[in-house]
Amino acid sequence: MKIFFEQSGGIAGLSRKITIDTNSLPPSEVQEIESMVNSSNFYELPSTITQPKSNGAADYFKYKITLESDNGSNKHKVQTSDITMPSQLTPFIAYLRRKAKEHNRLSK
């Protein structure tokens, strides 16, 4: 499976991206990812989780996550934000944010 993750926004207009190919990860990490994907009901989430119109918050992060099967036949994208993120998606986004931060630190 391939995971495409993008985080943008926040006070500083931060942008982080990472692509993860689970074929290159240790089996224990792949199990962890699969568990988070299943627990979040990722494939049942709508493509865009919209925010309430009258919220007024401006400095929140936005997230785009796309999961693609190895052969490319199954692909699902979810866009959400700190404000609209379903609680069951929080652990998966926390994991992806951590991986993107590590990736950005190592690529400098």
C-alpha positions in Angstrom: 0.0 0.0 0.0 1.1 3.6 -0.6 0.2 6.4 1.7 0.3 10.0 0.4 0.1 12.5 3.3 0.1 16.3 3.2 -0.2 18.7 6.1 -0.7 22.4 5.5 -1.7 25.6 7.3 -1.2 26.6 10.9 0.1 29.9 12.1 3.3 29.7 10.0 1.6 28.3 6.9 3.6 25.1 7.4 3.5 22.5 4.6 4.8 18.9 5.1 4.4 16.0 2.6 5.5 12.4 2.7 4.9 9.3 0.7 5.1 6.0 2.5 5.3 2.6 0.7 4.4 0.0 3.3 6.4 -2.6 1.2 9.6 -0.9 2.5 8.6 -0.9 6.2 9.1 -3.6 8.9 6.2 -6.0 9.3 5.4 -4.6 12.8 5.0 -1.1 11.5 2.8 -2.3 8.6 0.6 -4.0 11.2 0.4 -0.8 13.2 -0.6 1.2 10.1 -3.2 -1.4 9.1 -4.6 -1.3 12.6 -4.9 2.5 12.5 -6.5 2.4 9.1 -9.1 -0.2 10.2 -9.8 1.5 13.5 -10.4 4.8 11.8 -12.8 3.2 9.2 -10.7 5.1 6.7 -12.4 3.7 3.6 -15.9 4.6 4.9 -15.0 8.2 5.5 -16.1 10.8 3.0 -13.5 12.3 0.7 -14.0 15.7 2.3 -14.9 16.3 5.9 -16.1 19.9 5.9 -16.0 22.4 8.7 -18.9 24.4 10.2 -19.3 27.7 8.4 -19.4 29.9 11.5 -16.3 28.5 13.3 -14.0 31.5 12.9 -10.8 29.6 13.5 -8.0 30.4 11.1 -4.7 28.8 12.4 -5.6 25.1 12.1 -3.9 22.4 10.1 -5.5 20.8 7.1 -4.7 17.2 6.1 -4.9 15.2 2.9 -4.4 11.5 3.1 -4.6 9.1 0.1 -4.3 5.4 0.4 -3.6 3.4 -2.7 -3.4 -0.4 -3.0 -0.2 -1.9 -4.4 -1.7 -2.5 -7.8 -3.5 0.9 -7.9 -6.9 -0.6 -8.2 -8.2 0.7 -4.8 -7.6 4.3 -3.9 -9.3 6.5 -1.3 -8.6 10.1 -0.3 -9.7 11.9 2.8 -9.3 15.7 3.4 -9.9 17.0 6.9 -8.6 19.5 9.4 -7.9 19.9 13.1 -11.5 21.2 13.5 -13.3 18.5 11.5 -11.1 15.4 12.1 -13.1 12.5 13.4 -11.6 11.3 16.7 -11.0 7.8 15.3 -8.7 9.3 12.7 -6.5 11.1 15.3 -4.0 8.3 15.9 -3.4 7.7 12.2 -2.9 11.5 11.5 -0.6 11.7 14.6 1.5 8.9 13.1 1.6 10.5 9.7 2.6 13.9 11.1 5.4 12.3 13.1 6.7 10.5 10.0 6.5 13.6 7.8 8.3 15.6 10.5 11.1 13.0 10.6 11.3 12.9 6.8 11.6 16.7 6.6 14.3 16.8 9.3 16.3 14.0 7.5 16.0 15.6 4.1 17.5 19.0 5.2 
